[in-house]
Structure formats: structure tokens, C-alpha cells
């Protein structure tokens, strides 16, 4: 099963790599890294199995303050000697189950990563986000359709150690003037 999923994900990555362009959403996310800085191994910290504790905001961008909690696992595998990786998330809580795949592909010319998410619920590959790590913090930006309108999305990876890291997702419906966090996760070994 994993081989079939990996083959489909890699085919999708090849298609996306030929059509994805970086959005100039934030100078930090689109600036080319200094010469000599190769970020190909920036996600190496995440390879392996993790315990995942996730909180998801119920009804983002609606004024909701209700959070749903989930627990489960995340498993990340290296692909192409670290130039890509595939992560599987499986978490459960009172609100149900979230199963998804994350495909991340590194572009050595731009020195940026492109991240795509696939939710098992609908099987659709989301729009790719682009970004990079700087000073131990990864920031990635993209656009997606939400409730019939285009919004900005930001991923942040932070507090990275050998035994834990944090992930946060935020939405902006005012083109980056303000952000609402709607996913918070802590991963531990």
C-alpha cells in the first residue's frame, strides 16, 4: 500500500514541480538563501516515528474559539537521498480522525521546499506551499481556496530538538495583515 501511495505522490510531485511557482507573499519565504546554504537536509530532523498531539480550531476564520484535540502518530520517510520526504499523519479525537500525507520536495536552484498536503477524506492534493528554514525555524507560505475565496496559508516549524518539535498552521483572509492560527501540534519521540 505504501509503495502505491509513494508512487502516486511522486508522480504528483513531478507534475507539480513543473508547474509550481513561488508566491511573493513574504520576503522571508521567497528570498534566495545565501550562496553555499544548501537546505536539502532541513527536514532530516523529522525522519522516523513521532507521537503527535494536535489541536485544530473548529470553523476557522469565523470567530470560533472552540478547539478540537487529537492524538496519534506521524511517520516521515526520506525519499531521493533527502531531497524529498513523505509523511503520514494519523490522529484521532472526539471530533473524529484525520489521516493525511505530506509530500515535501526540495528545489536546489531556489533552495526552497515545496510542501503539499493530501487529506484521506477527499484524496485531493492541495496547492503547494513554498519556503525555507532560517535560524532553526521553517516558514512556508501559499494560497488555497477556503469557503469559496482565496486565502493565504502559513506553516511554521519551530522549537526543533532531537526529541520534539512544534508545527503551526495559520490562515489570513486579509492578504497577510493578520493571521489566525488554526492548527497547533507538538511532536515527540
N, C-alpha and C positions, 0 to 999 in steps of 0.2 A: 504494500500500500504506500509506504513512504517513497519507494522508487517512482511510482506513478505520480505522486504529488510533486516530488522533486523535479521530474521530467517536465511536468506541466508548468511548474513555477519557473524553471529555467527557460523554457520556450517563451513564456510571457515576459521574462526579464529581457531576453534578446529583442523581442518586439518593442518593449518599452524603451530600451536603451537607444534604439534607432529613432524614436520619436519624442523622447522626453527632453524638454528644455528647462533650464533653471529659471525660476522667477526671481526678480529683483525685489524681494519682499523686505529684506533687512540686510544691510551691508555686512553684518556679521555672518549671515548664512550664505552669501554669494561671493564674497571676496576670495580670490585665489590665495591659497596658503603660501607662505614664503617659500622661495626656492629651496629644494632639499627636504622639505617637510612632506614625507610620504605617510598618509593616513590609512594606508591599506590594512594595518593591523589594529585600528582603533577599536574595533568590536571584539577583539580576541578575548577580552576580559569576560565576555558573556558566554563563551562556548561551554557546553555542559548542561547539567540539570539544575534547576533552581526551584525553590519554594516561592510561590507568588501570592502576595496579599494585595488585592486590588479594590479600590473604591471608585465607583462610577456615578457621576451626577445624573440623577433622573431628570429627563427633559431639559437638556442643555439649551441655553440662550432663551429661556422662558421665565427666568427669575426664580426657578426652583432652587431650594436649599436641601432637598432630600437626596441622600447618598445611599447607594446600594453596595454592599460589601460582598466580595468573592474571595475564595482561596482555591489554590490548585498548584499546577506546575507549569514551568516553561522549560523547553529543551531547545538549545540552539546548536546547530551543526555548521561546521566550516565547509565551504564549497570553493573550488578553484584556488586552493592554497591561501585562503583568507581574503581573496578579492570579492567574495560574496559569502553570504550565510543565510541560512533558513531557520527560522524559529517557529516552534509550535507552542501555542498557549492553550491551556485547558483549565478553566477556573469555574467554580460553582458557588452559588449563594442562594439566599431566599428568593431572589428575583429570577433565578434560572441558571443557565450555563452559557459561557462564552467560549467558543472554540475558534481559533484563528491561526493563520500563517502569516509570518512576516518575512518578506524577501528583501534583502539589502544587497546592493551591488555597488562596488567601488569603481569610480572613473578616474584612472591615473592622470589623464590630461587636465581635468578640472580640480583633481584632488578632493573630490566630494563624493559622498554616499548618496544613493537614491534608495528610498525606502517605500515599499508597497505593502499594504495590508489586505488580506483576504479573510472575510468572515465566513465561517462554515454555514451560517444561517442562509446566506444568499449566494455564496460561491462567486461573488463578483470581486475582481481585483480593483482596489481603489486607486485613485490618482497618486502618482509617485510624489514623494516629498524629497527635497534636496537639502544638504547641509554638511556640516563637518564638526569635528571636535577641536576645541581650543582650550588649553589650560585645564584638561581633565573634564570638560563639560561639552556634551554634544547637543547642538541645536539644529533642528531641521524644520523647514517651512514648506507649505504647499497650499493648494486650493482644493476645495471639494464642494459638492452640492449638498446643501442641508436644508430640508424643508422647502425645496424649490428655489433656493437662492445660493449664490456663490459666496462662500466664506473662506477665511484664512484658517489654517491649522498649524499648530506648532507642537513639536515633540521636543522634550528636554530629557537627557540622560545626565544624572549628577550623582554626587557622593559615592563615587565608584571606588570599591576596595576589592580585595580578593574574595571576600565573603558576602558582599552585599552591594546593591546599587539602587538608585531611585529612578523612576520614569514618571513623566507628567505629560498629559496632552491638554492643550487649551484651544479654544475657538475664539475667533474675532469676527464680528459681523460689521465692524466699522473700519476695515482695512488696516488693522494693526494699532489703532489708537488705544484700544483696551482689549484685554484678554480675559476669558472666563475659563478657569481650569475645570475639566470635566472627567478626567481620569487621573488617579494618583495610585502609584504602585510601588511596593517595596519588594525586591527580590533578594532572597538569602540562600546560602548553601547550608 
